[in-house]
């Protein structure tokens, strides 16, 4: 079973990706005027420009508050997210919920869905988390049914068999609402044997069927699963991963296709010559280098990721020593020196070899 903190981080990123810019069904959310959109973009760019709150953070929040004052529900959600997660400002759940409730009153339930998911994943109040997620789902946010199904499957809605007994009802509602993500979740259930007999072959078939039907999330999950295996009942098969990437390329964006191809190259890389070729390929599209790519590389080949970090650190003016793919004393010192530029101080203090910290360092400019 996945570690619970890992699940929360993964779901948090998923929620942000799904809710931040996804329009709700007509009538559920007031349209954001173009001028407000501009303020939000400027505000977010400033608020998240550094991992530690500073003058730019305050200016960014001011722009978001200005947009919220014009009636922008999305600005309310973005403000709530800042205080919910506490990445660049002190965490303040009461303030976060206030922003989310204002947004929900205007028709945007994405913030309260995030809040409910946080309560569930962090086991602070699963009943209230379940209630908020159900409300959001009933207001048209089909993705909240998927979150509830995932929480039920992993035991976060009352624990053990009590929680898992809720899975099927939520899964059925998600499928009826056409919510993306259920094929990926069902494949997880099958490969790990959660309330069913573990069957890696069937998990792969589930993802293939969904990808054949046009499910981009399933296609991406299939490629990653074939690339890495799962260490239990699905072996690594990089040739099959490449074939799947080719077959389902039309479902994916160009940056997604490039990132997945780079991750497969990394998985196959052996030694500094391969790592150097990989670094050259990455340098051609540094604008497509994201934290998600860093996380994928950490799974596919940690040594290749270290090599890429070493070259990135040199470019950014640090001294990690000769690039070799190993985290020696000079490399660790350079990573620690650069870390506060891209990650919260608490994460840097914990370890610069955390996958999420290495992923952030890969985006260093």
C-alpha angles and dihedrals in degrees: 000000000000117000111261096235089052090051091050093050092048094048092045090057090045092051092049091049094047100040107032099072105007115114117230123228115288113283095023099087132033113242114257111232115237092245090055090049089056091051091049093050092048092044094051093046090054097039093053097034091106133023091233124061114256141141093302090052091053091048091049093051090048090055091049090050090049090053091047089053089061089059100265108157090190091059089052089053093049091050091049091050091054091057096036096059099028095210096141103007130040111281112257114175095182092053092044092052091049091057091045093050091051089052092048090052086057091050103265111116096170093101095052088047088056090047092049091049090051091052090050100044095044090045092231095131114345094179092058090042090053091048094051093046091049090050091050091048092049088051090060105275098129091178088069089067088058091050090051091048090051092048091049092048094052095045102255098125102071099326135267120359092353090063097039091052087067094056100088096050092051092042091053091051091049092050092046090052092049093240115173118236103050095105090054091049093048090050090053090051092051099045094049096037098237106176088335136068109278110253118170093180092056091046090058090047091052091054093046093051092050092046090049087054091054102266106150093188090056092047092053092046090049093052092049093046092051090046096051106019115209103258091243118059105345120070128210111267112172093175090056090046090054091047090051091048089053094045096049099034092114089063093056133071118246093252090049092051091049094048093049091048090050090049091053090048088052092050090054096043118113120181136350096298090060091042091052091052089049091051090052090052092049091049091061091066108025088149087067094051107111139164088258090059088050091053091049092050091049088058097040100046123344093192092055089050091051089052091051090048090051092054091045092050091052091051090050092053101261128126111232094156125241112342107250107141095255127110100232127166095277093047093049091048091051091047091051090048093051098038099086089059093064110017140045116271092242091057092048091051091050096055137311086215091068107119091235092051093047088049090053092047090056089066092055115135 
